[in-house]
Structure formats: C-alpha cells, structure tokens
C-alpha cells in the first residue's frame, strides 16, 4: 500500500524534539515506527542506528524545565514507515 519510492531515507540519528539538531520535519510527515530488538516501541524520543540506542522517557520524572527525563536503552534499532 505504501509507495516507498517517494519516502525520505532514515538518517543515522533522529529526534522528535524540534529544538534538536537531529530533528528532520520531512520524515515526520509520515507515520514512523521504531523496533528495538524486534519489539515495536511507541515512546521513543530519539534514536541512533550506528550506536544502537534509543531514548525513552523515564517514567513521570521531569527536569527543572518541565521536560521528561530520558533513559537510554541499547539494542538493535530498526526504523520503519507504518
């Protein structure tokens, strides 16, 4: 159903935060999913394929600016379009 010919390729590192240098708006025009160790993760904030990690919120904890605290989870990262 999805025509992958016009979809932009995934970068090595991507973040959902618009303030990050790794943010790419063209990719977020489409529905993006992340697999970590063959398990689909829905709460991913940032990933790096070459280093093999994702960043996810650490519960309900917030930093002093009101942003969620992140924890790094390591494994095999596979981004995909849904």
PLY file of the C-alpha trace (Angstrom):
ply
format ascii 1.0
element vertex 82
property float x
property float y
property float z
element edge 81
property int vertex1
property int vertex2
end_header
0.00 0.00 0.00
2.74 2.48 0.90
4.83 3.57 -2.05
8.35 3.66 -0.62
9.81 5.32 -3.73
8.93 8.84 -2.51
9.64 8.31 1.21
12.77 10.02 2.57
15.52 7.69 3.82
16.07 7.45 7.56
19.09 9.29 8.97
21.51 7.55 11.34
20.21 9.68 14.21
16.76 11.25 14.57
14.95 13.16 17.32
11.30 14.18 17.72
12.27 17.41 19.54
12.21 20.38 17.09
14.96 22.09 19.10
17.37 19.21 18.48
19.94 19.35 15.65
18.83 15.80 14.76
15.21 16.79 14.05
14.01 16.27 10.46
10.50 17.55 9.68
10.33 15.79 6.28
10.43 12.38 7.94
7.70 13.22 10.46
5.22 13.96 7.66
4.81 10.17 7.60
3.99 7.75 10.41
7.32 6.44 11.75
7.84 3.37 13.92
10.90 2.07 15.77
11.82 -1.54 16.51
14.32 -2.27 19.26
15.47 -5.89 19.38
12.50 -6.92 17.16
9.96 -5.26 19.51
7.97 -2.23 18.37
8.47 0.72 20.73
5.98 3.61 20.75
7.52 6.00 23.28
10.84 6.70 21.51
12.07 10.32 21.63
15.42 9.85 19.84
17.41 7.04 18.24
20.85 6.29 16.81
21.22 3.30 14.48
25.05 3.13 14.36
25.48 3.30 18.14
22.45 1.06 18.79
20.36 3.02 21.30
17.03 4.79 21.78
16.00 7.39 24.34
12.69 6.94 26.13
11.05 8.89 28.98
12.00 7.65 32.46
8.54 7.37 33.99
6.83 10.58 35.09
10.01 12.34 36.23
10.60 15.83 34.84
13.69 18.02 34.73
13.67 21.59 36.05
12.44 22.93 32.69
9.45 20.58 32.64
10.82 18.16 30.04
10.69 14.42 30.76
13.92 12.79 31.95
15.27 10.38 29.35
16.90 7.00 29.73
18.97 5.27 27.06
18.09 1.70 26.05
20.61 -0.24 23.94
19.96 -2.84 21.28
19.39 -3.31 17.54
17.49 -0.25 16.23
15.29 -0.52 13.11
13.21 2.49 11.99
10.31 1.86 9.59
7.35 3.62 8.00
3.95 2.34 9.10
0 1
1 2
2 3
3 4
4 5
5 6
6 7
7 8
8 9
9 10
10 11
11 12
12 13
13 14
14 15
15 16
16 17
17 18
18 19
19 20
20 21
21 22
22 23
23 24
24 25
25 26
26 27
27 28
28 29
29 30
30 31
31 32
32 33
33 34
34 35
35 36
36 37
37 38
38 39
39 40
40 41
41 42
42 43
43 44
44 45
45 46
46 47
47 48
48 49
49 50
50 51
51 52
52 53
53 54
54 55
55 56
56 57
57 58
58 59
59 60
60 61
61 62
62 63
63 64
64 65
65 66
66 67
67 68
68 69
69 70
70 71
71 72
72 73
73 74
74 75
75 76
76 77
77 78
78 79
79 80
80 81
